[in-house]
């Protein structure tokens, strides 16, 4: 095994990693044998995201305490004792993680619940939650002596990897579908990544990236295939709990495409329960676009994930568009094992949630991020939310990633700038316009 072949090279491990378990067959894989996938499933099933890392939680309790964490850095690296990375490994200098957790009384009134918490991942270095996984990816690659990292993405994971790679002086190769928003492609180019726009879907880009990584000595950051990405994303769950005084919310709503984020949340909350820091798991509510609802279908119809064929995915929410979710095993387990649900919402509802979220909280989300609110609103309309509940909305990416969708969302709600002339005539029109339209969002709870 050599660093020239990262698919078979042993990966860096943290101090408390004990083994990994295959999600398909239950095989235990020792750290020295740990690669991207279960060694018994190389070939047809190797792209199923099947390994799940396990830790010695009893031993970790002495290092992973509220008191010890309080003295750690205000970043995801405060949790590195429960991450698969040596404690002395170099990490990216970018301030990743420890994003704000806001409370929104206005959304709580709108949804009819006791409390609404907003986990604002738009504040990450490249403006999405994907920075958590990519920070771990480049740290692992650097520790392995590799010089190039690669992934396929609809945009956010690619931007995250490119930014983190730039900060660590690593080469980065990216595969995105040609339909990726230009704002996201611009990030990639600015970070110096080598970008290939694939004339096909995200799934086509994924397959091409996988093929390239088989013949080049690149660290493969691809969601689901690389089990360590779940470990980076689980730190969002750690933060939600710690920032809430170790009281987990009753439910967490999050947009779902490939399924790695919701799988990471499940892993994080389960880790905390195993450590004795929390007593229960929140119900995980996966929100899917109606045009990309593979997991909703499988959950609702109780279908077998390893035999269910891909669907044709079409949605304005590009970050959660996946015809064949790569981390579908962990995603479905996250919902089933927490008594959660998958919720299907259409594109108009997702777009409408962008200005609603922005107006009520000041958080500007891309469509995939706003999908969390769209799902919560849909759940409230079915009277499934309790007035005593605390819910958390995980806002996964910034609206600046897809300004075109934000403009359309505002136009659909008749929210547009009003042209006025200069001088007194302009002032009269301003005052008249303000009087005629005192509320831009009738029906939403006032902030006054």
SVG drawing of the C-alpha trace seen along z (x, -y; Angstrom):
<svg xmlns="http://www.w3.org/2000/svg" viewBox="-53 -69 57 79">
<polyline fill="none" stroke="black" stroke-width="0.4" points="0.0,0.0 1.4,-3.4 0.2,-7.0 0.2,-6.6 -3.0,-4.6 -5.2,-6.3 -8.1,-4.0 -6.1,-1.2 -3.8,-3.1 -4.6,-3.2 -6.2,-6.4 -5.2,-8.6 -7.1,-7.8 -8.1,-9.7 -7.1,-8.6 -10.4,-6.8 -11.3,-5.2 -11.7,-1.5 -13.1,-0.1 -15.7,-0.6 -18.8,1.4 -20.2,2.1 -23.8,0.9 -24.6,3.8 -23.1,6.9 -22.1,5.8 -18.5,6.7 -16.0,5.2 -13.1,3.5 -10.0,2.7 -8.3,-0.7 -5.2,0.7 -7.5,2.2 -9.8,-0.8 -10.0,-2.4 -13.0,-4.0 -15.3,-1.0 -15.8,2.5 -13.3,4.8 -16.0,7.4 -17.9,5.0 -15.4,3.8 -17.0,3.7 -20.7,3.5 -21.6,2.2 -18.5,0.2 -20.1,-3.2 -22.8,-2.7 -21.2,-4.6 -21.2,-1.6 -18.6,-2.1 -19.6,-3.6 -16.8,-4.6 -17.0,-3.6 -15.2,-4.9 -14.3,-3.9 -16.8,-6.1 -15.9,-5.1 -12.3,-6.1 -13.3,-9.3 -15.5,-10.6 -12.5,-12.0 -11.5,-14.1 -14.9,-14.9 -16.5,-16.8 -18.3,-20.1 -15.5,-21.6 -12.8,-20.4 -14.7,-21.6 -15.3,-25.0 -11.5,-25.6 -11.2,-24.4 -11.0,-26.5 -14.2,-28.1 -14.3,-25.8 -15.1,-22.2 -11.6,-21.3 -12.8,-21.6 -14.2,-18.1 -11.2,-16.5 -10.9,-13.9 -13.9,-12.3 -12.7,-12.7 -10.7,-10.3 -7.5,-12.5 -4.3,-12.3 -4.2,-15.0 -1.0,-16.4 -2.1,-16.5 -2.1,-19.8 -5.6,-21.3 -6.8,-24.1 -6.4,-27.6 -9.8,-28.7 -12.3,-29.3 -14.6,-26.3 -17.5,-25.4 -18.9,-27.0 -21.5,-28.7 -24.3,-30.7 -27.4,-29.1 -30.2,-31.7 -33.6,-31.6 -36.6,-32.9 -39.7,-33.8 -41.4,-35.0 -41.0,-31.6 -42.1,-29.9 -45.4,-31.8 -45.7,-31.1 -45.1,-27.4 -47.1,-27.1 -44.2,-25.6 -42.5,-26.6 -39.1,-27.5 -37.4,-27.6 -33.6,-27.4 -31.7,-28.4 -28.4,-26.8 -26.8,-29.2 -24.2,-27.3 -24.1,-30.3 -21.4,-31.6 -18.9,-29.0 -15.7,-30.0 -17.1,-29.1 -20.7,-29.7 -22.1,-26.1 -22.1,-23.2 -19.9,-21.2 -16.9,-23.1 -17.0,-20.7 -16.4,-17.6 -13.9,-19.3 -11.8,-20.6 -11.4,-17.0 -10.8,-15.7 -7.8,-18.0 -6.4,-17.4 -6.5,-13.7 -5.0,-14.1 -2.1,-16.3 -1.5,-13.7 -1.3,-11.0 1.3,-12.9 -1.1,-13.3 -1.0,-16.5 -4.3,-16.4 -7.9,-16.2 -11.0,-15.6 -14.7,-15.4 -17.9,-15.6 -20.5,-18.1 -23.5,-20.3 -21.4,-23.1 -21.2,-23.4 -19.0,-20.4 -16.8,-21.5 -16.4,-25.0 -15.7,-23.8 -13.0,-21.4 -11.5,-24.0 -11.3,-26.6 -9.9,-24.2 -7.4,-22.8 -6.2,-26.3 -5.7,-27.1 -3.5,-24.0 -1.6,-24.4 -3.1,-21.3 -4.2,-20.8 -7.9,-20.3 -9.8,-18.7 -13.6,-19.2 -16.3,-17.6 -19.7,-19.5 -22.7,-19.2 -22.8,-21.9 -26.0,-23.1 -24.2,-24.2 -25.0,-27.8 -22.4,-30.2 -21.8,-31.7 -20.6,-28.3 -18.4,-27.7 -16.9,-31.2 -15.9,-30.1 -14.1,-27.1 -12.2,-29.1 -11.2,-31.8 -9.8,-29.1 -7.6,-27.8 -9.3,-24.4 -9.2,-22.5 -12.8,-22.4 -14.5,-20.0 -18.1,-20.8 -19.7,-17.5 -22.3,-17.4 -24.8,-15.4 -26.3,-15.2 -24.6,-15.2 -24.7,-11.4 -22.8,-11.5 -20.2,-13.8 -19.9,-11.5 -19.2,-8.5 -16.6,-10.3 -14.8,-11.6 -14.8,-8.1 -13.3,-6.7 -10.6,-9.4 -9.7,-8.7 -9.2,-5.0 -6.3,-5.9 -4.8,-9.0 -3.3,-9.2 -6.0,-11.6 -7.7,-11.8 -11.4,-11.0 -13.7,-13.3 -16.9,-12.1 -19.9,-12.1 -20.9,-8.6 -18.0,-6.8 -15.7,-8.4 -17.0,-7.5 -15.0,-10.2 -17.2,-12.9 -20.0,-11.9 -17.6,-12.4 -16.9,-16.0 -20.6,-16.8 -21.6,-15.3 -19.9,-18.2 -23.0,-20.3 -25.0,-18.0 -22.3,-18.5 -22.6,-22.3 -26.4,-22.3 -26.3,-20.3 -23.5,-22.3 -24.9,-25.7 -28.3,-24.6 -26.7,-23.7 -26.7,-20.0 -30.5,-19.9 -31.2,-18.6 -34.2,-19.9 -37.3,-17.7 -36.8,-17.7 -34.2,-18.9 -35.3,-19.8 -32.7,-19.6 -32.7,-19.5 -31.7,-16.1 -30.1,-15.2 -27.3,-12.6 -28.1,-12.0 -24.7,-12.6 -25.7,-15.6 -28.7,-13.9 -26.6,-10.8 -23.9,-13.0 -26.5,-14.6 -27.6,-11.1 -24.1,-10.0 -23.3,-13.1 -26.4,-12.9 -25.8,-9.2 -22.2,-9.9 -23.4,-12.4 -25.9,-9.9 -23.2,-7.2 -20.9,-9.6 -23.7,-10.3 -23.9,-14.0 -27.5,-13.8 -30.3,-11.4 -32.2,-11.2 -32.0,-11.7 -34.0,-14.4 -36.4,-13.3 -34.6,-13.9 -36.8,-15.4 -35.4,-15.0 -36.8,-17.5 -36.7,-16.6 -37.7,-18.5 -40.7,-16.9 -38.6,-16.6 -35.8,-14.8 -37.6,-12.6 -35.8,-9.2 -35.5,-8.8 -39.0,-10.0 -40.3,-7.4 -38.2,-4.6 -39.2,-5.6 -42.9,-6.0 -43.2,-2.8 -40.7,-0.8 -38.5,0.0 -35.2,1.8 -32.4,-0.8 -29.9,1.5 -32.3,2.5 -34.3,-0.7 -33.2,-2.3 -32.2,-5.9 -34.9,-8.5 -34.7,-11.5 -34.0,-14.4 -35.1,-17.9 -35.4,-20.7 -34.4,-24.4 -32.6,-23.3 -29.5,-22.0 -27.7,-21.2 -30.3,-18.5 -30.8,-17.2 -29.7,-13.6 -31.3,-10.9 -29.4,-8.2 -28.6,-9.4 -25.1,-8.1 -25.5,-8.0 -29.0,-6.6 -28.4,-3.8 -27.3,-6.2 -29.9,-8.7 -32.8,-6.3 -31.4,-4.8 -31.2,-8.4 -34.9,-8.9 -36.1,-5.4 -33.9,-5.2 -35.0,-8.5 -38.7,-8.1 -38.4,-11.0 -39.8,-11.4 -39.1,-12.4 -41.1,-15.4 -41.7,-16.2 -42.1,-19.9 -42.4,-21.4 -40.1,-24.0 -42.5,-26.9 -42.7,-26.2 -38.9,-26.0 -38.5,-29.3 -41.1,-31.0 -39.2,-29.9 -36.2,-31.9 -37.7,-35.4 -39.8,-34.1 -36.7,-32.9 -34.7,-36.0 -37.5,-38.4 -38.2,-36.6 -34.6,-35.8 -32.2,-37.8 -30.6,-34.6 -30.3,-34.4 -30.4,-30.8 -30.0,-29.1 -33.0,-26.9 -31.5,-23.8 -31.0,-25.6 -34.5,-27.2 -35.9,-23.7 -35.6,-23.1 -38.2,-25.8 -40.4,-24.7 -40.5,-21.2 -41.3,-22.7 -44.1,-24.8 -45.5,-21.7 -45.4,-19.7 -47.2,-22.5 -49.9,-22.6 -50.7,-18.9 -51.0,-19.8 -48.1,-17.4 -46.1,-19.9 -46.8,-20.3 -47.0,-23.7 -44.6,-22.4 -41.9,-21.4 -38.4,-22.9 -37.4,-22.5 -34.1,-23.3 -33.8,-24.3 -30.4,-23.5 -29.7,-26.2 -27.0,-24.5 -26.0,-27.2 -26.0,-30.9 -28.4,-32.6 -25.4,-34.2 -24.7,-30.8 -27.7,-31.1 -28.8,-34.7 -30.9,-33.9 -33.2,-31.7 -33.4,-34.3 -34.5,-37.0 -37.1,-34.6 -38.4,-33.8 -38.8,-37.5 -40.5,-38.2 -43.0,-35.4 -44.0,-37.2 -44.2,-40.6 -41.1,-41.8 -39.3,-44.1 -37.5,-47.5 -39.7,-50.5 -38.1,-53.0 -38.6,-56.7 -37.4,-60.0 -35.0,-62.3 -36.1,-65.3 -39.4,-66.2 -41.4,-64.2 -39.4,-61.1 -39.9,-61.7 -43.7,-62.0 -43.7,-58.7 -41.6,-57.0 -44.0,-58.2 -47.1,-57.3 -45.6,-53.8 -44.8,-53.2 -48.3,-54.2 -49.9,-51.9 -47.8,-48.9 -47.0,-48.9 -46.2,-45.2 -44.2,-43.4 -45.2,-40.1 -48.9,-40.1 -49.7,-37.2 -46.3,-36.8 -45.8,-37.7 -44.5,-41.3 -41.2,-42.0 -42.6,-44.9"/>
</svg>
